[in-house]
């Protein structure tokens, strides 16, 4: 779905936030990235997927270690 939205490996999603060089579905932080920019990029992807495909993405549950 991420690629169908037009994102490709190594494409920017926000300031310092990029799709991985190997696959678009992995989001990576590079130099000068901030937690806010990362959260904004993910929120933008969630909104775009829901608007385009009608599917609401949500984070995977995690358990503390």
PDBQT receptor file of N, H, CA, C and O in Angstrom, charges set to zero:
ATOM      1  N   UNK A   1       0.816  -1.184   0.000  1.00  0.00    +0.000 N 
ATOM      2  CA  UNK A   1       0.000   0.000   0.000  1.00  0.00    +0.000 C 
ATOM      3  C   UNK A   1       0.864   1.254   0.000  1.00  0.00    +0.000 C 
ATOM      4  O   UNK A   1       0.536   2.241  -0.657  1.00  0.00    +0.000 OA
ATOM      5  N   UNK A   2       1.963   1.211   0.735  1.00  0.00    +0.000 N 
ATOM      6  H   UNK A   2       2.229   0.409   1.268  1.00  0.00    +0.000 HD
ATOM      7  CA  UNK A   2       2.824   2.387   0.812  1.00  0.00    +0.000 C 
ATOM      8  C   UNK A   2       3.349   2.736  -0.578  1.00  0.00    +0.000 C 
ATOM      9  O   UNK A   2       3.382   3.908  -0.952  1.00  0.00    +0.000 OA
ATOM     10  N   UNK A   3       3.756   1.734  -1.339  1.00  0.00    +0.000 N 
ATOM     11  H   UNK A   3       3.730   0.782  -1.035  1.00  0.00    +0.000 HD
ATOM     12  CA  UNK A   3       4.241   1.994  -2.690  1.00  0.00    +0.000 C 
ATOM     13  C   UNK A   3       3.113   2.444  -3.609  1.00  0.00    +0.000 C 
ATOM     14  O   UNK A   3       3.336   3.259  -4.503  1.00  0.00    +0.000 OA
ATOM     15  N   UNK A   4       1.919   1.929  -3.404  1.00  0.00    +0.000 N 
ATOM     16  H   UNK A   4       1.738   1.267  -2.677  1.00  0.00    +0.000 HD
ATOM     17  CA  UNK A   4       0.787   2.357  -4.226  1.00  0.00    +0.000 C 
ATOM     18  C   UNK A   4       0.422   3.820  -3.969  1.00  0.00    +0.000 C 
ATOM     19  O   UNK A   4      -0.230   4.457  -4.796  1.00  0.00    +0.000 OA
ATOM     20  N   UNK A   5       0.845   4.346  -2.822  1.00  0.00    +0.000 N 
ATOM     21  H   UNK A   5       1.375   3.829  -2.150  1.00  0.00    +0.000 HD
ATOM     22  CA  UNK A   5       0.647   5.767  -2.523  1.00  0.00    +0.000 C 
ATOM     23  C   UNK A   5       1.713   6.631  -3.202  1.00  0.00    +0.000 C 
ATOM     24  O   UNK A   5       1.632   7.859  -3.180  1.00  0.00    +0.000 OA
ATOM     25  N   UNK A   6       2.711   5.980  -3.802  1.00  0.00    +0.000 N 
ATOM     26  H   UNK A   6       2.777   4.982  -3.820  1.00  0.00    +0.000 HD
ATOM     27  CA  UNK A   6       3.752   6.715  -4.510  1.00  0.00    +0.000 C 
ATOM     28  C   UNK A   6       5.095   6.754  -3.814  1.00  0.00    +0.000 C 
ATOM     29  O   UNK A   6       6.046   7.335  -4.336  1.00  0.00    +0.000 OA
ATOM     30  N   UNK A   7       5.189   6.143  -2.642  1.00  0.00    +0.000 N 
ATOM     31  H   UNK A   7       4.416   5.670  -2.218  1.00  0.00    +0.000 HD
ATOM     32  CA  UNK A   7       6.459   6.118  -1.916  1.00  0.00    +0.000 C 
ATOM     33  C   UNK A   7       7.294   4.946  -2.421  1.00  0.00    +0.000 C 
ATOM     34  O   UNK A   7       6.775   3.853  -2.650  1.00  0.00    +0.000 OA
ATOM     35  N   UNK A   8       8.571   5.181  -2.587  1.00  0.00    +0.000 N 
ATOM     36  H   UNK A   8       8.993   6.068  -2.401  1.00  0.00    +0.000 HD
ATOM     37  CA  UNK A   8       9.502   4.176  -3.072  1.00  0.00    +0.000 C 
ATOM     38  C   UNK A   8      10.650   4.041  -2.078  1.00  0.00    +0.000 C 
ATOM     39  O   UNK A   8      10.853   4.921  -1.241  1.00  0.00    +0.000 OA
ATOM     40  N   UNK A   9      11.404   2.943  -2.165  1.00  0.00    +0.000 N 
ATOM     41  H   UNK A   9      11.240   2.229  -2.845  1.00  0.00    +0.000 HD
ATOM     42  CA  UNK A   9      12.595   2.861  -1.313  1.00  0.00    +0.000 C 
ATOM     43  C   UNK A   9      13.469   4.103  -1.493  1.00  0.00    +0.000 C 
ATOM     44  O   UNK A   9      13.673   4.580  -2.609  1.00  0.00    +0.000 OA
ATOM     45  N   UNK A  10      13.972   4.606  -0.386  1.00  0.00    +0.000 N 
ATOM     46  H   UNK A  10      13.806   4.218   0.521  1.00  0.00    +0.000 HD
ATOM     47  CA  UNK A  10      14.847   5.772  -0.330  1.00  0.00    +0.000 C 
ATOM     48  C   UNK A  10      14.141   7.067  -0.726  1.00  0.00    +0.000 C 
ATOM     49  O   UNK A  10      14.775   7.991  -1.234  1.00  0.00    +0.000 OA
ATOM     50  N   UNK A  11      12.824   7.136  -0.493  1.00  0.00    +0.000 N 
ATOM     51  H   UNK A  11      12.308   6.385  -0.080  1.00  0.00    +0.000 HD
ATOM     52  CA  UNK A  11      12.110   8.390  -0.741  1.00  0.00    +0.000 C 
ATOM     53  C   UNK A  11      11.815   9.079   0.588  1.00  0.00    +0.000 C 
ATOM     54  O   UNK A  11      11.571   8.406   1.590  1.00  0.00    +0.000 OA
ATOM     55  N   UNK A  12      11.835  10.420   0.608  1.00  0.00    +0.000 N 
ATOM     56  H   UNK A  12      12.033  10.966  -0.206  1.00  0.00    +0.000 HD
ATOM     57  CA  UNK A  12      11.609  11.156   1.856  1.00  0.00    +0.000 C 
ATOM     58  C   UNK A  12      10.138  11.167   2.251  1.00  0.00    +0.000 C 
ATOM     59  O   UNK A  12       9.245  11.211   1.404  1.00  0.00    +0.000 OA
ATOM     60  N   UNK A  13       9.912  11.125   3.565  1.00  0.00    +0.000 N 
ATOM     61  H   UNK A  13      10.637  11.090   4.253  1.00  0.00    +0.000 HD
ATOM     62  CA  UNK A  13       8.564  11.214   4.123  1.00  0.00    +0.000 C 
ATOM     63  C   UNK A  13       8.375  12.475   4.956  1.00  0.00    +0.000 C 
ATOM     64  O   UNK A  13       7.247  12.904   5.197  1.00  0.00    +0.000 OA
ATOM     65  N   UNK A  14       9.464  13.056   5.386  1.00  0.00    +0.000 N 
ATOM     66  H   UNK A  14      10.381  12.707   5.190  1.00  0.00    +0.000 HD
ATOM     67  CA  UNK A  14       9.432  14.253   6.212  1.00  0.00    +0.000 C 
ATOM     68  C   UNK A  14      10.855  14.672   6.519  1.00  0.00    +0.000 C 
ATOM     69  O   UNK A  14      11.792  14.023   6.056  1.00  0.00    +0.000 OA
ATOM     70  N   UNK A  15      11.048  15.733   7.284  1.00  0.00    +0.000 N 
ATOM     71  H   UNK A  15      10.286  16.260   7.661  1.00  0.00    +0.000 HD
ATOM     72  CA  UNK A  15      12.402  16.193   7.610  1.00  0.00    +0.000 C 
ATOM     73  C   UNK A  15      13.207  15.111   8.331  1.00  0.00    +0.000 C 
ATOM     74  O   UNK A  15      12.934  14.788   9.487  1.00  0.00    +0.000 OA
ATOM     75  N   UNK A  16      14.200  14.557   7.635  1.00  0.00    +0.000 N 
ATOM     76  H   UNK A  16      14.421  14.819   6.696  1.00  0.00    +0.000 HD
ATOM     77  CA  UNK A  16      15.050  13.515   8.220  1.00  0.00    +0.000 C 
ATOM     78  C   UNK A  16      14.415  12.136   8.265  1.00  0.00    +0.000 C 
ATOM     79  O   UNK A  16      15.029  11.204   8.784  1.00  0.00    +0.000 OA
ATOM     80  N   UNK A  17      13.215  11.975   7.743  1.00  0.00    +0.000 N 
ATOM     81  H   UNK A  17      12.716  12.733   7.322  1.00  0.00    +0.000 HD
ATOM     82  CA  UNK A  17      12.487  10.700   7.786  1.00  0.00    +0.000 C 
ATOM     83  C   UNK A  17      12.350  10.173   6.353  1.00  0.00    +0.000 C 
ATOM     84  O   UNK A  17      11.889  10.887   5.462  1.00  0.00    +0.000 OA
ATOM     85  N   UNK A  18      12.750   8.934   6.147  1.00  0.00    +0.000 N 
ATOM     86  H   UNK A  18      13.125   8.354   6.871  1.00  0.00    +0.000 HD
ATOM     87  CA  UNK A  18      12.801   8.354   4.814  1.00  0.00    +0.000 C 
ATOM     88  C   UNK A  18      12.256   6.931   4.822  1.00  0.00    +0.000 C 
ATOM     89  O   UNK A  18      12.222   6.269   5.859  1.00  0.00    +0.000 OA
ATOM     90  N   UNK A  19      11.835   6.476   3.656  1.00  0.00    +0.000 N 
ATOM     91  H   UNK A  19      11.863   7.014   2.813  1.00  0.00    +0.000 HD
ATOM     92  CA  UNK A  19      11.615   5.045   3.460  1.00  0.00    +0.000 C 
ATOM     93  C   UNK A  19      13.001   4.411   3.391  1.00  0.00    +0.000 C 
ATOM     94  O   UNK A  19      13.942   5.031   2.896  1.00  0.00    +0.000 OA
ATOM     95  N   UNK A  20      13.128   3.213   3.871  1.00  0.00    +0.000 N 
ATOM     96  H   UNK A  20      12.363   2.710   4.273  1.00  0.00    +0.000 HD
ATOM     97  CA  UNK A  20      14.397   2.499   3.826  1.00  0.00    +0.000 C 
ATOM     98  C   UNK A  20      14.910   2.415   2.396  1.00  0.00    +0.000 C 
ATOM     99  O   UNK A  20      14.130   2.481   1.446  1.00  0.00    +0.000 OA
ATOM    100  N   UNK A  21      16.209   2.271   2.247  1.00  0.00    +0.000 N 
ATOM    101  H   UNK A  21      16.843   2.218   3.019  1.00  0.00    +0.000 HD
ATOM    102  CA  UNK A  21      16.779   2.098   0.909  1.00  0.00    +0.000 C 
ATOM    103  C   UNK A  21      16.409   0.744   0.317  1.00  0.00    +0.000 C 
ATOM    104  O   UNK A  21      16.537   0.546  -0.891  1.00  0.00    +0.000 OA
ATOM    105  N   UNK A  22      15.955  -0.189   1.145  1.00  0.00    +0.000 N 
ATOM    106  H   UNK A  22      15.851  -0.029   2.126  1.00  0.00    +0.000 HD
ATOM    107  CA  UNK A  22      15.620  -1.537   0.663  1.00  0.00    +0.000 C 
ATOM    108  C   UNK A  22      14.138  -1.734   0.391  1.00  0.00    +0.000 C 
ATOM    109  O   UNK A  22      13.770  -2.447  -0.543  1.00  0.00    +0.000 OA
ATOM    110  N   UNK A  23      13.272  -1.104   1.204  1.00  0.00    +0.000 N 
ATOM    111  H   UNK A  23      13.571  -0.525   1.963  1.00  0.00    +0.000 HD
ATOM    112  CA  UNK A  23      11.830  -1.303   1.032  1.00  0.00    +0.000 C 
ATOM    113  C   UNK A  23      11.083  -0.084   1.555  1.00  0.00    +0.000 C 
ATOM    114  O   UNK A  23      11.477   0.533   2.545  1.00  0.00    +0.000 OA
ATOM    115  N   UNK A  24      10.004   0.244   0.872  1.00  0.00    +0.000 N 
ATOM    116  H   UNK A  24       9.684  -0.257   0.067  1.00  0.00    +0.000 HD
ATOM    117  CA  UNK A  24       9.249   1.442   1.232  1.00  0.00    +0.000 C 
ATOM    118  C   UNK A  24       8.512   1.291   2.556  1.00  0.00    +0.000 C 
ATOM    119  O   UNK A  24       8.237   2.293   3.215  1.00  0.00    +0.000 OA
ATOM    120  N   UNK A  25       8.186   0.072   2.963  1.00  0.00    +0.000 N 
ATOM    121  H   UNK A  25       8.409  -0.743   2.428  1.00  0.00    +0.000 HD
ATOM    122  CA  UNK A  25       7.376  -0.091   4.170  1.00  0.00    +0.000 C 
ATOM    123  C   UNK A  25       8.157   0.074   5.466  1.00  0.00    +0.000 C 
ATOM    124  O   UNK A  25       7.568   0.113   6.546  1.00  0.00    +0.000 OA
ATOM    125  N   UNK A  26       9.484   0.171   5.363  1.00  0.00    +0.000 N 
ATOM    126  H   UNK A  26       9.962   0.140   4.486  1.00  0.00    +0.000 HD
ATOM    127  CA  UNK A  26      10.299   0.407   6.550  1.00  0.00    +0.000 C 
ATOM    128  C   UNK A  26      10.666   1.886   6.606  1.00  0.00    +0.000 C 
ATOM    129  O   UNK A  26      11.248   2.425   5.665  1.00  0.00    +0.000 OA
ATOM    130  N   UNK A  27      10.324   2.533   7.709  1.00  0.00    +0.000 N 
ATOM    131  H   UNK A  27       9.851   2.095   8.474  1.00  0.00    +0.000 HD
ATOM    132  CA  UNK A  27      10.588   3.962   7.875  1.00  0.00    +0.000 C 
ATOM    133  C   UNK A  27      11.827   4.124   8.744  1.00  0.00    +0.000 C 
ATOM    134  O   UNK A  27      11.948   3.491   9.793  1.00  0.00    +0.000 OA
ATOM    135  N   UNK A  28      12.746   4.977   8.299  1.00  0.00    +0.000 N 
ATOM    136  H   UNK A  28      12.647   5.492   7.447  1.00  0.00    +0.000 HD
ATOM    137  CA  UNK A  28      14.000   5.173   9.028  1.00  0.00    +0.000 C 
ATOM    138  C   UNK A  28      14.228   6.657   9.297  1.00  0.00    +0.000 C 
ATOM    139  O   UNK A  28      13.771   7.524   8.552  1.00  0.00    +0.000 OA
ATOM    140  N   UNK A  29      14.945   6.918  10.377  1.00  0.00    +0.000 N 
ATOM    141  H   UNK A  29      15.316   6.213  10.982  1.00  0.00    +0.000 HD
ATOM    142  CA  UNK A  29      15.335   8.283  10.725  1.00  0.00    +0.000 C 
ATOM    143  C   UNK A  29      16.790   8.476  10.314  1.00  0.00    +0.000 C 
ATOM    144  O   UNK A  29      17.641   7.624  10.568  1.00  0.00    +0.000 OA
ATOM    145  N   UNK A  30      17.055   9.595   9.684  1.00  0.00    +0.000 N 
ATOM    146  H   UNK A  30      16.364  10.287   9.478  1.00  0.00    +0.000 HD
ATOM    147  CA  UNK A  30      18.417   9.939   9.290  1.00  0.00    +0.000 C 
ATOM    148  C   UNK A  30      18.850  11.180  10.053  1.00  0.00    +0.000 C 
ATOM    149  O   UNK A  30      18.175  11.613  10.987  1.00  0.00    +0.000 OA
ATOM    150  N   UNK A  31      19.968  11.741   9.654  1.00  0.00    +0.000 N 
ATOM    151  H   UNK A  31      20.516  11.388   8.895  1.00  0.00    +0.000 HD
ATOM    152  CA  UNK A  31      20.496  12.917  10.336  1.00  0.00    +0.000 C 
ATOM    153  C   UNK A  31      19.443  14.006  10.471  1.00  0.00    +0.000 C 
ATOM    154  O   UNK A  31      18.644  14.236   9.563  1.00  0.00    +0.000 OA
ATOM    155  N   UNK A  32      19.455  14.656  11.598  1.00  0.00    +0.000 N 
ATOM    156  H   UNK A  32      20.103  14.468  12.336  1.00  0.00    +0.000 HD
ATOM    157  CA  UNK A  32      18.572  15.787  11.904  1.00  0.00    +0.000 C 
ATOM    158  C   UNK A  32      17.104  15.396  12.073  1.00  0.00    +0.000 C 
ATOM    159  O   UNK A  32      16.248  16.276  12.167  1.00  0.00    +0.000 OA
ATOM    160  N   UNK A  33      16.794  14.108  12.114  1.00  0.00    +0.000 N 
ATOM    161  H   UNK A  33      17.489  13.393  12.037  1.00  0.00    +0.000 HD
ATOM    162  CA  UNK A  33      15.410  13.678  12.352  1.00  0.00    +0.000 C 
ATOM    163  C   UNK A  33      15.051  13.946  13.815  1.00  0.00    +0.000 C 
ATOM    164  O   UNK A  33      15.904  13.909  14.701  1.00  0.00    +0.000 OA
ATOM    165  N   UNK A  34      13.778  14.215  14.037  1.00  0.00    +0.000 N 
ATOM    166  H   UNK A  34      13.085  14.245  13.317  1.00  0.00    +0.000 HD
ATOM    167  CA  UNK A  34      13.294  14.404  15.398  1.00  0.00    +0.000 C 
ATOM    168  C   UNK A  34      12.162  13.408  15.658  1.00  0.00    +0.000 C 
ATOM    169  O   UNK A  34      11.578  12.851  14.729  1.00  0.00    +0.000 OA
ATOM    170  N   UNK A  35      11.875  13.203  16.916  1.00  0.00    +0.000 N 
ATOM    171  H   UNK A  35      12.350  13.656  17.671  1.00  0.00    +0.000 HD
ATOM    172  CA  UNK A  35      10.760  12.318  17.274  1.00  0.00    +0.000 C 
ATOM    173  C   UNK A  35       9.447  12.880  16.731  1.00  0.00    +0.000 C 
ATOM    174  O   UNK A  35       8.577  12.123  16.301  1.00  0.00    +0.000 OA
ATOM    175  N   UNK A  36       9.306  14.185  16.749  1.00  0.00    +0.000 N 
ATOM    176  H   UNK A  36      10.013  14.800  17.099  1.00  0.00    +0.000 HD
ATOM    177  CA  UNK A  36       8.078  14.802  16.228  1.00  0.00    +0.000 C 
ATOM    178  C   UNK A  36       7.962  14.571  14.729  1.00  0.00    +0.000 C 
ATOM    179  O   UNK A  36       6.881  14.243  14.239  1.00  0.00    +0.000 OA
ATOM    180  N   UNK A  37       9.064  14.738  13.987  1.00  0.00    +0.000 N 
ATOM    181  H   UNK A  37       9.942  15.005  14.384  1.00  0.00    +0.000 HD
ATOM    182  CA  UNK A  37       9.033  14.500  12.539  1.00  0.00    +0.000 C 
ATOM    183  C   UNK A  37       8.701  13.044  12.241  1.00  0.00    +0.000 C 
ATOM    184  O   UNK A  37       7.963  12.755  11.299  1.00  0.00    +0.000 OA
ATOM    185  N   UNK A  38       9.240  12.127  13.035  1.00  0.00    +0.000 N 
ATOM    186  H   UNK A  38       9.840  12.361  13.800  1.00  0.00    +0.000 HD
ATOM    187  CA  UNK A  38       8.962  10.699  12.841  1.00  0.00    +0.000 C 
ATOM    188  C   UNK A  38       7.480  10.418  13.087  1.00  0.00    +0.000 C 
ATOM    189  O   UNK A  38       6.830   9.750  12.283  1.00  0.00    +0.000 OA
ATOM    190  N   UNK A  39       6.955  10.923  14.188  1.00  0.00    +0.000 N 
ATOM    191  H   UNK A  39       7.484  11.465  14.841  1.00  0.00    +0.000 HD
ATOM    192  CA  UNK A  39       5.537  10.723  14.515  1.00  0.00    +0.000 C 
ATOM    193  C   UNK A  39       4.638  11.352  13.451  1.00  0.00    +0.000 C 
ATOM    194  O   UNK A  39       3.622  10.767  13.076  1.00  0.00    +0.000 OA
ATOM    195  N   UNK A  40       5.005  12.531  12.968  1.00  0.00    +0.000 N 
ATOM    196  H   UNK A  40       5.830  13.006  13.273  1.00  0.00    +0.000 HD
ATOM    197  CA  UNK A  40       4.218  13.199  11.923  1.00  0.00    +0.000 C 
ATOM    198  C   UNK A  40       4.225  12.397  10.625  1.00  0.00    +0.000 C 
ATOM    199  O   UNK A  40       3.190  12.276   9.969  1.00  0.00    +0.000 OA
ATOM    200  N   UNK A  41       5.371  11.851  10.252  1.00  0.00    +0.000 N 
ATOM    201  H   UNK A  41       6.211  11.950  10.785  1.00  0.00    +0.000 HD
ATOM    202  CA  UNK A  41       5.470  11.046   9.025  1.00  0.00    +0.000 C 
ATOM    203  C   UNK A  41       4.587   9.802   9.133  1.00  0.00    +0.000 C 
ATOM    204  O   UNK A  41       3.875   9.457   8.190  1.00  0.00    +0.000 OA
ATOM    205  N   UNK A  42       4.638   9.134  10.281  1.00  0.00    +0.000 N 
ATOM    206  H   UNK A  42       5.216   9.415  11.047  1.00  0.00    +0.000 HD
ATOM    207  CA  UNK A  42       3.798   7.945  10.469  1.00  0.00    +0.000 C 
ATOM    208  C   UNK A  42       2.319   8.308  10.454  1.00  0.00    +0.000 C 
ATOM    209  O   UNK A  42       1.510   7.599   9.856  1.00  0.00    +0.000 OA
ATOM    210  N   UNK A  43       1.966   9.403  11.106  1.00  0.00    +0.000 N 
ATOM    211  H   UNK A  43       2.624   9.979  11.592  1.00  0.00    +0.000 HD
ATOM    212  CA  UNK A  43       0.560   9.837  11.123  1.00  0.00    +0.000 C 
ATOM    213  C   UNK A  43       0.092  10.161   9.704  1.00  0.00    +0.000 C 
ATOM    214  O   UNK A  43      -1.044   9.861   9.338  1.00  0.00    +0.000 OA
ATOM    215  N   UNK A  44       0.962  10.770   8.912  1.00  0.00    +0.000 N 
ATOM    216  H   UNK A  44       1.885  11.014   9.209  1.00  0.00    +0.000 HD
ATOM    217  CA  UNK A  44       0.622  11.073   7.529  1.00  0.00    +0.000 C 
ATOM    218  C   UNK A  44       0.386   9.817   6.711  1.00  0.00    +0.000 C 
ATOM    219  O   UNK A  44      -0.535   9.764   5.896  1.00  0.00    +0.000 OA
ATOM    220  N   UNK A  45       1.220   8.807   6.927  1.00  0.00    +0.000 N 
ATOM    221  H   UNK A  45       1.968   8.850   7.589  1.00  0.00    +0.000 HD
ATOM    222  CA  UNK A  45       1.028   7.534   6.221  1.00  0.00    +0.000 C 
ATOM    223  C   UNK A  45      -0.291   6.878   6.622  1.00  0.00    +0.000 C 
ATOM    224  O   UNK A  45      -1.014   6.363   5.770  1.00  0.00    +0.000 OA
ATOM    225  N   UNK A  46      -0.602   6.896   7.908  1.00  0.00    +0.000 N 
ATOM    226  H   UNK A  46      -0.014   7.315   8.600  1.00  0.00    +0.000 HD
ATOM    227  CA  UNK A  46      -1.854   6.307   8.394  1.00  0.00    +0.000 C 
ATOM    228  C   UNK A  46      -3.046   7.005   7.739  1.00  0.00    +0.000 C 
ATOM    229  O   UNK A  46      -3.980   6.349   7.277  1.00  0.00    +0.000 OA
ATOM    230  N   UNK A  47      -3.006   8.318   7.702  1.00  0.00    +0.000 N 
ATOM    231  H   UNK A  47      -2.247   8.851   8.077  1.00  0.00    +0.000 HD
ATOM    232  CA  UNK A  47      -4.094   9.089   7.090  1.00  0.00    +0.000 C 
ATOM    233  C   UNK A  47      -4.206   8.798   5.596  1.00  0.00    +0.000 C 
ATOM    234  O   UNK A  47      -5.307   8.593   5.084  1.00  0.00    +0.000 OA
ATOM    235  N   UNK A  48      -3.078   8.778   4.901  1.00  0.00    +0.000 N 
ATOM    236  H   UNK A  48      -2.184   8.944   5.317  1.00  0.00    +0.000 HD
ATOM    237  CA  UNK A  48      -3.090   8.520   3.458  1.00  0.00    +0.000 C 
ATOM    238  C   UNK A  48      -3.623   7.128   3.130  1.00  0.00    +0.000 C 
ATOM    239  O   UNK A  48      -4.391   6.966   2.182  1.00  0.00    +0.000 OA
ATOM    240  N   UNK A  49      -3.220   6.123   3.909  1.00  0.00    +0.000 N 
ATOM    241  H   UNK A  49      -2.596   6.255   4.680  1.00  0.00    +0.000 HD
ATOM    242  CA  UNK A  49      -3.703   4.753   3.673  1.00  0.00    +0.000 C 
ATOM    243  C   UNK A  49      -5.204   4.672   3.931  1.00  0.00    +0.000 C 
ATOM    244  O   UNK A  49      -5.939   4.061   3.155  1.00  0.00    +0.000 OA
ATOM    245  N   UNK A  50      -5.653   5.285   5.014  1.00  0.00    +0.000 N 
ATOM    246  H   UNK A  50      -5.056   5.781   5.644  1.00  0.00    +0.000 HD
ATOM    247  CA  UNK A  50      -7.080   5.225   5.325  1.00  0.00    +0.000 C 
ATOM    248  C   UNK A  50      -7.909   5.965   4.273  1.00  0.00    +0.000 C 
ATOM    249  O   UNK A  50      -8.956   5.475   3.853  1.00  0.00    +0.000 OA
ATOM    250  N   UNK A  51      -7.449   7.129   3.853  1.00  0.00    +0.000 N 
ATOM    251  H   UNK A  51      -6.598   7.528   4.195  1.00  0.00    +0.000 HD
ATOM    252  CA  UNK A  51      -8.171   7.908   2.844  1.00  0.00    +0.000 C 
ATOM    253  C   UNK A  51      -8.215   7.185   1.504  1.00  0.00    +0.000 C 
ATOM    254  O   UNK A  51      -9.252   7.165   0.841  1.00  0.00    +0.000 OA
ATOM    255  N   UNK A  52      -7.101   6.595   1.106  1.00  0.00    +0.000 N 
ATOM    256  H   UNK A  52      -6.259   6.610   1.645  1.00  0.00    +0.000 HD
ATOM    257  CA  UNK A  52      -6.999   5.964  -0.214  1.00  0.00    +0.000 C 
ATOM    258  C   UNK A  52      -7.625   4.577  -0.262  1.00  0.00    +0.000 C 
ATOM    259  O   UNK A  52      -8.307   4.230  -1.227  1.00  0.00    +0.000 OA
ATOM    260  N   UNK A  53      -7.391   3.778   0.789  1.00  0.00    +0.000 N 
ATOM    261  H   UNK A  53      -6.837   4.059   1.573  1.00  0.00    +0.000 HD
ATOM    262  CA  UNK A  53      -7.792   2.370   0.756  1.00  0.00    +0.000 C 
ATOM    263  C   UNK A  53      -8.905   2.008   1.735  1.00  0.00    +0.000 C 
ATOM    264  O   UNK A  53      -9.445   0.904   1.677  1.00  0.00    +0.000 OA
ATOM    265  N   UNK A  54      -9.250   2.929   2.634  1.00  0.00    +0.000 N 
ATOM    266  H   UNK A  54      -8.811   3.826   2.682  1.00  0.00    +0.000 HD
ATOM    267  CA  UNK A  54     -10.273   2.632   3.627  1.00  0.00    +0.000 C 
ATOM    268  C   UNK A  54      -9.810   1.675   4.711  1.00  0.00    +0.000 C 
ATOM    269  O   UNK A  54     -10.625   1.026   5.368  1.00  0.00    +0.000 OA
ATOM    270  N   UNK A  55      -8.495   1.589   4.897  1.00  0.00    +0.000 N 
ATOM    271  H   UNK A  55      -7.834   2.116   4.364  1.00  0.00    +0.000 HD
ATOM    272  CA  UNK A  55      -7.912   0.685   5.895  1.00  0.00    +0.000 C 
ATOM    273  C   UNK A  55      -7.211   1.529   6.951  1.00  0.00    +0.000 C 
ATOM    274  O   UNK A  55      -6.364   2.360   6.627  1.00  0.00    +0.000 OA
ATOM    275  N   UNK A  56      -7.562   1.316   8.202  1.00  0.00    +0.000 N 
ATOM    276  H   UNK A  56      -8.251   0.641   8.466  1.00  0.00    +0.000 HD
ATOM    277  CA  UNK A  56      -6.955   2.060   9.315  1.00  0.00    +0.000 C 
ATOM    278  C   UNK A  56      -5.769   1.267   9.852  1.00  0.00    +0.000 C 
ATOM    279  O   UNK A  56      -5.948   0.175  10.393  1.00  0.00    +0.000 OA
ATOM    280  N   UNK A  57      -4.565   1.804   9.708  1.00  0.00    +0.000 N 
ATOM    281  H   UNK A  57      -4.420   2.690   9.268  1.00  0.00    +0.000 HD
ATOM    282  CA  UNK A  57      -3.378   1.167  10.255  1.00  0.00    +0.000 C 
ATOM    283  C   UNK A  57      -3.251   1.524  11.736  1.00  0.00    +0.000 C 
ATOM    284  O   UNK A  57      -3.616   2.623  12.152  1.00  0.00    +0.000 OA
ATOM    285  N   UNK A  58      -2.734   0.594  12.517  1.00  0.00    +0.000 N 
ATOM    286  H   UNK A  58      -2.438  -0.299  12.179  1.00  0.00    +0.000 HD
ATOM    287  CA  UNK A  58      -2.489   0.868  13.924  1.00  0.00    +0.000 C 
ATOM    288  C   UNK A  58      -1.182   0.185  14.318  1.00  0.00    +0.000 C 
ATOM    289  O   UNK A  58      -0.796  -0.814  13.711  1.00  0.00    +0.000 OA
ATOM    290  N   UNK A  59      -0.498   0.721  15.332  1.00  0.00    +0.000 N 
ATOM    291  H   UNK A  59      -0.811   1.533  15.824  1.00  0.00    +0.000 HD
ATOM    292  CA  UNK A  59       0.764   0.120  15.757  1.00  0.00    +0.000 C 
ATOM    293  C   UNK A  59       0.571  -1.301  16.265  1.00  0.00    +0.000 C 
ATOM    294  O   UNK A  59      -0.473  -1.649  16.818  1.00  0.00    +0.000 OA
ATOM    295  N   UNK A  60       1.590  -2.101  16.066  1.00  0.00    +0.000 N 
ATOM    296  H   UNK A  60       2.438  -1.819  15.617  1.00  0.00    +0.000 HD
ATOM    297  CA  UNK A  60       1.553  -3.455  16.620  1.00  0.00    +0.000 C 
ATOM    298  C   UNK A  60       1.685  -3.362  18.129  1.00  0.00    +0.000 C 
ATOM    299  O   UNK A  60       2.433  -2.526  18.634  1.00  0.00    +0.000 OA
ATOM    300  N   UNK A  61       0.969  -4.211  18.856  1.00  0.00    +0.000 N 
ATOM    301  H   UNK A  61       0.361  -4.891  18.446  1.00  0.00    +0.000 HD
ATOM    302  CA  UNK A  61       1.117  -4.196  20.321  1.00  0.00    +0.000 C 
ATOM    303  C   UNK A  61       2.514  -4.676  20.712  1.00  0.00    +0.000 C 
ATOM    304  O   UNK A  61       3.090  -5.553  20.069  1.00  0.00    +0.000 OA
ATOM    305  N   UNK A  62       3.024  -4.102  21.744  1.00  0.00    +0.000 N 
ATOM    306  H   UNK A  62       2.556  -3.390  22.267  1.00  0.00    +0.000 HD
ATOM    307  CA  UNK A  62       4.323  -4.514  22.253  1.00  0.00    +0.000 C 
ATOM    308  C   UNK A  62       4.214  -4.832  23.739  1.00  0.00    +0.000 C 
ATOM    309  O   UNK A  62       3.307  -4.358  24.423  1.00  0.00    +0.000 OA
ATOM    310  N   UNK A  63       5.128  -5.622  24.214  1.00  0.00    +0.000 N 
ATOM    311  H   UNK A  63       5.864  -6.007  23.658  1.00  0.00    +0.000 HD
ATOM    312  CA  UNK A  63       5.184  -5.926  25.641  1.00  0.00    +0.000 C 
ATOM    313  C   UNK A  63       6.504  -5.407  26.183  1.00  0.00    +0.000 C 
ATOM    314  O   UNK A  63       7.542  -5.574  25.543  1.00  0.00    +0.000 OA
ATOM    315  N   UNK A  64       6.482  -4.784  27.345  1.00  0.00    +0.000 N 
ATOM    316  H   UNK A  64       5.638  -4.649  27.865  1.00  0.00    +0.000 HD
ATOM    317  CA  UNK A  64       7.733  -4.273  27.925  1.00  0.00    +0.000 C 
ATOM    318  C   UNK A  64       8.686  -5.423  28.236  1.00  0.00    +0.000 C 
ATOM    319  O   UNK A  64       8.270  -6.527  28.586  1.00  0.00    +0.000 OA
ATOM    320  N   UNK A  65       9.947  -5.134  28.099  1.00  0.00    +0.000 N 
ATOM    321  H   UNK A  65      10.285  -4.237  27.814  1.00  0.00    +0.000 HD
ATOM    322  CA  UNK A  65      10.976  -6.161  28.389  1.00  0.00    +0.000 C 
ATOM    323  C   UNK A  65      11.589  -5.923  29.729  1.00  0.00    +0.000 C 
ATOM    324  O   UNK A  65      12.468  -6.675  30.148  1.00  0.00    +0.000 OA
TER     325      UNK A  65
